[in-house]
Amino acid sequence: MSAIRYNPLAYSEKLVESGLNESTAKVIAQQQQDMYIMNCDHLVTKAHLSHELSVLKMEMQNFLVKCLITAVSVLGILQGIFHFAN
């Protein structure tokens, strides 16, 4: 993923060129930059998502193996109990 660049100075200059006064243009450009930075903190990259999904898959596989081992153990114990009772 290529980096998204935001240049508040260039944005401010374009606002001034379009007729906005300079101080208002600077405030708008700065607020735009602040929102951009805040939103970038919450973005997820493909690599990060792939890693997290791999970890989740491994945890699910471990859970299922533990459930299977528990089920087989319980069945073995029950079979031993019933076999002993007969």
C-alpha positions as CSV (number, residue, x, y, z in Angstrom):
1,M,0.0,0.0,0.0
2,S,1.4,3.4,-0.9
3,A,1.5,6.1,1.7
4,I,-1.1,8.8,1.4
5,R,0.4,12.2,1.8
6,Y,-1.3,15.3,2.9
7,N,0.3,18.7,2.6
8,P,-1.6,21.2,4.7
9,L,0.4,24.1,3.3
10,A,-0.5,23.3,-0.3
11,Y,-4.1,22.7,0.8
12,S,-4.1,26.1,2.6
13,E,-2.7,27.8,-0.5
14,K,-5.4,26.3,-2.7
15,L,-8.0,27.6,-0.3
16,V,-6.5,31.1,-0.4
17,E,-6.4,31.0,-4.2
18,S,-10.1,30.1,-4.2
19,G,-10.9,33.2,-2.3
20,L,-10.7,32.2,1.4
21,N,-8.8,34.5,3.7
22,E,-5.4,33.1,4.8
23,S,-6.1,32.6,8.5
24,T,-9.3,30.7,7.8
25,A,-7.5,28.6,5.2
26,K,-4.8,27.7,7.7
27,V,-7.3,26.6,10.4
28,I,-9.2,24.5,7.9
29,A,-6.0,22.9,6.6
30,Q,-4.8,22.2,10.1
31,Q,-8.1,20.6,11.2
32,Q,-8.1,18.5,8.0
33,Q,-4.6,17.3,8.9
34,D,-5.7,16.5,12.5
35,M,-8.7,14.4,11.2
36,Y,-6.4,12.6,8.7
37,I,-3.9,11.7,11.4
38,M,-6.7,10.6,13.8
39,N,-8.3,8.4,11.1
40,C,-4.9,6.8,10.0
41,D,-4.5,5.5,13.6
42,H,-7.5,3.3,13.0
43,L,-6.6,1.9,9.5
44,V,-5.7,-1.8,9.2
45,T,-3.2,-3.0,6.6
46,K,-3.6,-6.2,4.7
47,A,-0.4,-7.6,6.4
48,H,-1.7,-6.8,9.9
49,L,-5.1,-8.3,9.1
50,S,-3.5,-11.4,7.6
51,H,-1.4,-11.8,10.7
52,E,-4.3,-11.4,13.1
53,L,-6.4,-13.9,11.1
54,S,-3.6,-16.4,11.2
55,V,-3.3,-16.1,14.9
56,L,-7.1,-16.5,15.3
57,K,-7.1,-19.6,13.0
58,M,-4.3,-21.1,15.2
59,E,-6.3,-20.4,18.4
60,M,-9.4,-21.9,16.9
61,Q,-7.5,-25.0,15.8
62,N,-6.0,-25.4,19.3
63,F,-9.4,-25.1,20.8
64,L,-10.9,-27.7,18.5
65,V,-8.0,-30.1,19.2
66,K,-8.6,-29.6,23.0
67,C,-12.3,-30.3,22.5
68,L,-11.6,-33.4,20.5
69,I,-9.1,-34.7,23.1
70,T,-11.7,-34.0,25.9
71,A,-14.5,-35.7,24.0
72,V,-12.3,-38.8,23.3
73,S,-11.2,-38.9,27.0
74,V,-14.8,-38.7,28.2
75,L,-15.9,-41.4,25.8
76,G,-13.0,-43.6,27.0
77,I,-13.9,-43.0,30.6
78,L,-17.5,-43.8,30.0
79,Q,-16.7,-46.9,28.0
80,G,-14.4,-48.0,30.9
81,I,-17.2,-47.4,33.5
82,F,-19.8,-49.3,31.5
83,H,-17.4,-52.1,30.6
84,F,-16.5,-52.4,34.3
85,A,-20.2,-52.5,35.3
86,N,-20.9,-55.4,32.9
